Amino acid sequence: MTVVIPCRDEAESLPDVLAAIPAGYHALVVDNGSTDGTDAVARSRGATVVREERPGYGSAVQAGIHAARTELVAVLDGDGSMDPAELPDLVELVRGGVDLAVGRRRPVGAGVWPWHARMGNILIARRLRHRYGLPVHDIAAMRVARRSTVLSLGPLHPRSGYPLELLVGAAGSGWRVVERDISYRPRSGGRSKVSGSWLGTVRATRDFLAVLR
């Protein structure tokens, strides 16, 4: 079982994330242009490190999935906002026949999820339910699937639109998608590249709209 963790400048938060990876799961950190020693931190804690020079969340995720050597792959952020200990519940869904198991973020405290980012997520998830028939309320920030199944979709959006295009592709391919609640916590370090600023949110929204056009 491989846990793909796309990272850009997550040296501060990555140690806690890697420490929480369940036993028997292997961490594969994709360094997407970090300048803070993220790669060295990851290696020092036993993770495999892959460098992806093309900027963008989607590019990093796809590089990690290509590099994985297990059939089951999980993806989560390296900022500490999601708990890797919650992965086994999603993994068991896939082992039981689900094509894509995704996490629905549930904030654990006030201010964890800025209102502008949360509102955008609500609107996009509503579109996914109504237009594509997907039973989801989030854009799959944590997810588990079979490597071969994901790769069968071909190249996906190279930036923030990746998880959204994955869900759209899953709907088009008739995948069975199941959503489960996961905790959503404050970042353990650094600053969000998306919800941490209006500019980041605008850029992500642009990518989302490009996928849903």
N, C-alpha and C positions, 0 to 999 in steps of 0.2 A: 504494500500500500504506500503510494507516494503522495506527499502533501506539497503541492506547488505553492510557493510563497513569492509573488512578485514584489520587488522592493526597489524603491529609490530613496536613498538617505533615510534608512530605518535602523541605523546602528544602535540608537538609544532604546528602542522598543523591542528589537529582535531577540535579545537574550531571553526575555520572559516568554515570548511566543514559542521559541524553540524548546524551552524547558517544559512547556505544557503539551507538547506533541505526545499523543498516547504511545505507549510501549508497542513496538512492532511496526510502527509507521515511520517512514523515512522522509525527512525534510529535504526538499530541493528548492533552494533559494535562487531566484532569478534576479540578478543585479542589473537594473535598467538605468545605468548611468550615474550611480551613486558617487559622491565625492567625500563621504564621511567615514569610509572604512567599513561599510556594510558587508562587503565580501569577506574581509578578514574576521569580522565578528561571527559571521555564519560558519566559516570553516573551523574556527576555534571551538565551536560548540557542536561539531560533528555533522553539519549539514553539507550536502553537495551544493556547489555553487556553479551556476551557468551565467555567462554574461550575454546580454542581449543589447546590442548597440542601437537598434532602431527604437526611438523613444515611443512610449505609449504603453498603457496598461495591457491592452490586448496583445501587443507584440510580445510583452514579457510572459503573459500567461501561455500563449501558443508555443513559445520557445521552451517553457517548462514542460508542457505536455508532450512535446516532441522528444524531449530529453529523458522523460520518465521511462523506466524499464519494468513497470508493473502494469497489470491490466486495469486495476482500479486506481483512479487519481482523484484527489481532492484539491480544491483551490480556496485559499483564504488570504486575507491581507496580513501584512507584516507589522501593522501599527498597534497591535494589542487590543483592538476594539472588539474582536471576536475570540471566543475561547476554543482552542483546538480540542479541549476535552469533550466538546459536544459533537465532534465529528463521528464517533462510532454509531450514533443513532442514524445519521444519514447514510453511513456505509452499509449498515444492515438493510436499509431500504433497497439499495442497489443490489446487494447480494440476494435479496428476495425477489428481484425481477423488475424493479423500477429502473427506468432508463436514466433519469436525472433527478437526484434528490437535492433540494435547495433549502437554504435557511431563510426564514422570515425574521428580520431583526426586530427585537423588542428592547427598547431602551431601558437600562437599569436605573436611570436617574434623570433628573431635570437637566436640560442643557446638553445632553449627550448628542442629540441629533438636531442640528439647527433647523428652524422651521422652514427656511426656504428650500433646503435640501430634502426635507421630509415631505413637503408638499409636492415637489416635483416627482418624487418617488411614488406618491399616492396616485397622481394623475397618470403616470406611465404604467403602473401596475393595473390600473383600471382599463387602460387601453389594451393591455395584453389579455385581460380576461374577456373583454367584450369583442375585440376584433379577432383574436387568435384562439379563444376558448381555453386559455391556460389558467389553471386553478392557483394563481399566485397573487400575493399582495406585496411583493418586494421584487427587486431585480437580481436576486440570487448572488449576493455578495459572498456567501459561502456555498460551495456546491460540491457534489460528488457524482462521478459518472465513470463509465468504462472508457479507457483511453481510446480504443478503436471506434467507439460510438461517437465521441467528440470529433476525432479526426475525420470521420466520414462526412462531416459538414464542410470540410475544406477550410480555406482561410476565412477568418472572421474579422470584424472591425479591429483595427490596430490600436485604438485608443479607448476612451471611456465607454464607447458603444458596445464593447465586446460582450459583457454579460447579457445585454439586451438582445443582441443579434443571436447569441447562443439560444436564448429562449424562443425567439422567432423561428430559428432553424429547427428547434426541437418540435415546435408545433407543426411546422410544415412537413416534418418527417414522421409525424404520428407517434412521437415518443410518449411514454408514460412519465409524467412529471408530478412529483409529490413534494409539498412544502411542509416544513416543520419549524416551529419557533426556535430561535436561538437568542441568547443574550447579546446585547449591544452596549458596550462599555466605553468610557472615555479612552482616548488614545493614551498609551503608556509613555509616549514620547513623540517629539517632532510635531509637525503641523500637517493637517490634511491637504492634499493637492486638489481636492474637489470641494468638499463641504466647508473647508477652512477659510474660504474666501468667496466673495461674489464672483470674481473673475473665474475661479475654478469651477463654480457651479454653472456659469454661463457656458463655458467651454464644454462641460459634460452634457449640458442640455442640447447644445448644438450637435454633438455626436449622437445623442439619443434620437433627435429628430431626423438625422440623416438615415438612421436605421429604420425608422417608422414611416418614412416618406411614402 
